[in-house]
């Protein structure tokens, strides 16, 4: 029983630090911005194509 509390106290004193945490956050943020940029670009391209479509008139 004492060993369990000893391990718990060690775990609470030294939390496990994630070295790659900051890199992962930056990579996910950059990927989100890239995908958002692609989606906006496709939207503008579709809108431009819609505006350049010839009208059907008499």
C-alpha positions as CSV (number, residue, x, y, z in Angstrom):
1,X,0.0,0.0,0.0
2,X,2.9,2.3,0.8
3,X,4.3,1.7,-2.7
4,X,1.1,2.8,-4.3
5,X,1.2,6.1,-2.5
6,X,4.9,6.5,-3.2
7,X,4.3,6.1,-6.9
8,X,1.4,8.5,-6.8
9,X,3.4,11.2,-5.0
10,X,6.2,10.8,-7.6
11,X,3.7,11.1,-10.4
12,X,2.2,14.2,-8.9
13,X,5.5,15.9,-8.3
14,X,6.9,15.3,-11.8
15,X,4.2,15.6,-14.4
16,X,4.9,14.1,-17.8
17,X,5.8,16.9,-20.2
18,X,5.0,16.6,-23.8
19,X,7.9,17.8,-25.8
20,X,6.1,17.6,-29.2
21,X,3.0,19.4,-27.8
22,X,3.9,22.8,-29.1
23,X,5.0,21.5,-32.5
24,X,1.8,19.5,-32.8
25,X,-0.3,22.6,-32.1
26,X,1.5,24.7,-34.6
27,X,1.2,22.0,-37.3
28,X,-2.5,21.5,-36.7
29,X,-3.0,25.3,-36.8
30,X,-1.0,25.6,-40.1
31,X,-3.0,22.7,-41.6
32,X,-6.3,24.3,-40.7
33,X,-5.2,27.6,-42.3
34,X,-4.1,25.8,-45.5
35,X,-7.4,23.9,-45.8
36,X,-9.4,27.1,-45.1
37,X,-7.4,28.9,-47.8
38,X,-8.1,26.1,-50.3
39,X,-11.8,26.2,-49.5
40,X,-11.9,29.9,-49.9
41,X,-10.0,29.7,-53.1
42,X,-12.4,27.1,-54.5
43,X,-15.3,29.3,-53.5
44,X,-13.9,32.3,-55.3
45,X,-13.1,30.2,-58.4
46,X,-16.7,28.9,-58.4
47,X,-18.1,32.4,-58.0
48,X,-15.9,33.8,-60.8
49,X,-17.0,30.9,-63.1
50,X,-20.6,31.7,-62.3
51,X,-20.2,35.3,-63.2
52,X,-18.4,34.6,-66.5
53,X,-21.2,32.3,-67.7
54,X,-23.0,33.6,-70.8
55,X,-26.6,34.7,-70.2
56,X,-29.4,33.1,-72.2
57,X,-31.2,36.0,-73.8
58,X,-33.4,36.6,-76.8
